Amino acid sequence: MSSCPRIALIACRVFEDEIAIHGGNDSHIVETRFLEVGLHDHPDNLRKSIQAEIDRFDEREDIDAVVLAYALCGLGTAGLRAGRHRLVIPRGHDCITVFMGSKEKFACQQSACPDSYYYTPGWMKANRTPGPDRLESLRAELAEKFEPDDVEFLLESEKANWAQHGKAVYLDLGTDGADAKAADAQAAAESLGWKYERIPGDPSLLHDLLAGRWDDDRFQVIEPGAALAHSPDEKIFRSRS
């Protein structure tokens, strides 16, 4: 029997490439289910979708825990309830913590460069990062719902949100095609008049999440029947009945 706990993985598709190279094919991962990136836009929908997947795993007898490749995500994971199996999630406010390897590294990076916007393969593949491609995608999406004047107003509102940032940071975790993605991020930065930096990510948090090395400092483990709650301190999560 493997020393690793047998897990079922529920993951945001933003992690798909990184999971593939940092343990996603390990034999103790019994099943993986990816959910779409767009669920982040509506935290209540994100919570409902993840909970539905957790509940579906209740019938499984061949797993020891349900693991979430998510973070707090705008409170979208707060309120999730463990069913038959333990529930595990990394301590982080958003996925950039996972890409950077720890909440401390992310906090340090943010302190040094508070106007950074982070580019990763998954976010870029989903066309969710600032730049010309995102504008065109959003224009097409809005044009199906609104009049032209309203579309332009909403696009200007989106660009105003981007104006809070001044630097594009590409996080490199060694995924296939990283050079091309980094070049795309740099081109987006140039189009926006932003600075650009490519920095190495740290796969250790993701790797340990998938490998079942769940120390209390980096991971919240919820026992069966308990719920995941937000903790307004450095722990980020807590368990509640």
Secondary structure, DSSP 8 states (H G I E B T S, - for coil): --SS--EEEEEEGGGHHHHHHTTTT-TTEEEEEEE-GGGGGSHHHHHHHHHHHHHHGGG-SS-SEEEEE---TTTTSTT-B--SSEEEEES-SSHHHHHHTSHHHHHHHHHH-TTEEEE-HHHHHTT-SSSHHHHHHHHHHHHTTS-HHHHHHHHHHHHHHHTT--EEEEEE---TTHHHHHHHHHHHHHHHT-EEEEEE--THHHHHHHHT---TTTEEEE-TT-EEEEETTTTEEEEE-
